[in-house]
Amino acid sequence: MTRSTSIEAYKHIKESGLLKKFKWDVYDTLYHHGPLTQNELVSRYFPTTPMSSLTPRFAELNKLGVIRAVGKHTCSTSGRTALAWDVTSNFPVPKINRDSLAKQLKIAEEKLNLYRDIVSDHFHELMSCDRCTDSMKKVFQLDSPKIVAKGYVNGQWNEFTVDPNAEVSDDEIA
């Protein structure tokens, strides 16, 4: 049977492991044998698996955009009219939890501000430290999104995360 479904989408989903066990089982079976009703899929291809393990996956896969209802037909298992499901050519669309992202961003900003405070508090000590090598001091001049510098400050070795884009005058670099 010729599929109108994108083989590329199927291969991508399979290789990337985007779908977990039961979701993959439903998707893979629909890809190879669809369209099918929920009863047909479970009774023909997973007769020992409880219906309750597989049927919720249809709604989840539908929300991800990788399967869709393609119409109604008489189910060969139950004899009733039921929705027939088939795969789409879409890649899964992950659900974005904006609250979670905002919370993670706030935590990252707080950490960045803390690191900036630590570096600015100890910058002059680190730059004037006799035990700091030139390479440790030059780390402040690198053009990298995240730089970790170690320095001997107040009698102990400390690690600093540095913002390389912060402006530093030539007088501050030993």
Secondary structure in CASP SS format (residue, H / E / C, confidence):
PFRMAT SS
TARGET T0000
AUTHOR 0000-0000-0000
METHOD secondary structure of the structure
MODEL  1
M C 1.00
T C 1.00
R C 1.00
S C 1.00
T C 1.00
S C 1.00
I H 1.00
E H 1.00
A H 1.00
Y H 1.00
K H 1.00
H H 1.00
I H 1.00
K H 1.00
E H 1.00
S H 1.00
G C 1.00
L C 1.00
L C 1.00
K C 1.00
K H 1.00
F H 1.00
K H 1.00
W H 1.00
D H 1.00
V H 1.00
Y H 1.00
D H 1.00
T H 1.00
L H 1.00
Y H 1.00
H H 1.00
H H 1.00
G C 1.00
P C 1.00
L E 1.00
T C 1.00
Q H 1.00
N H 1.00
E H 1.00
L H 1.00
V H 1.00
S H 1.00
R H 1.00
Y H 1.00
F C 1.00
P C 1.00
T C 1.00
T C 1.00
P C 1.00
M H 1.00
S H 1.00
S H 1.00
L H 1.00
T H 1.00
P H 1.00
R H 1.00
F H 1.00
A H 1.00
E H 1.00
L H 1.00
N H 1.00
K H 1.00
L H 1.00
G C 1.00
V C 1.00
I E 1.00
R E 1.00
A E 1.00
V E 1.00
G E 1.00
K E 1.00
H E 1.00
T E 1.00
C C 1.00
S C 1.00
T C 1.00
S C 1.00
G C 1.00
R C 1.00
T E 1.00
A E 1.00
L E 1.00
A E 1.00
W E 1.00
D E 1.00
V E 1.00
T C 1.00
S C 1.00
N C 1.00
F C 1.00
P C 1.00
V C 1.00
P C 1.00
K C 1.00
I C 1.00
N C 1.00
R H 1.00
D H 1.00
S H 1.00
L H 1.00
A H 1.00
K H 1.00
Q H 1.00
L H 1.00
K H 1.00
I H 1.00
A H 1.00
E H 1.00
E H 1.00
K H 1.00
L H 1.00
N H 1.00
L H 1.00
Y H 1.00
R H 1.00
D H 1.00
I H 1.00
V H 1.00
S H 1.00
D H 1.00
H H 1.00
F H 1.00
H H 1.00
E H 1.00
L H 1.00
M H 1.00
S H 1.00
C C 1.00
D C 1.00
R C 1.00
C C 1.00
T C 1.00
D H 1.00
S H 1.00
M H 1.00
K H 1.00
K H 1.00
V H 1.00
F H 1.00
Q H 1.00
L C 1.00
D C 1.00
S C 1.00
P C 1.00
K C 1.00
I E 1.00
V E 1.00
A E 1.00
K E 1.00
G E 1.00
Y E 1.00
V E 1.00
N C 1.00
G C 1.00
Q E 1.00
W E 1.00
N E 1.00
E E 1.00
F E 1.00
T E 1.00
V E 1.00
D C 1.00
P C 1.00
N C 1.00
A C 1.00
E C 1.00
V C 1.00
S C 1.00
D H 1.00
D H 1.00
E H 1.00
I C 1.00
A C 1.00
END
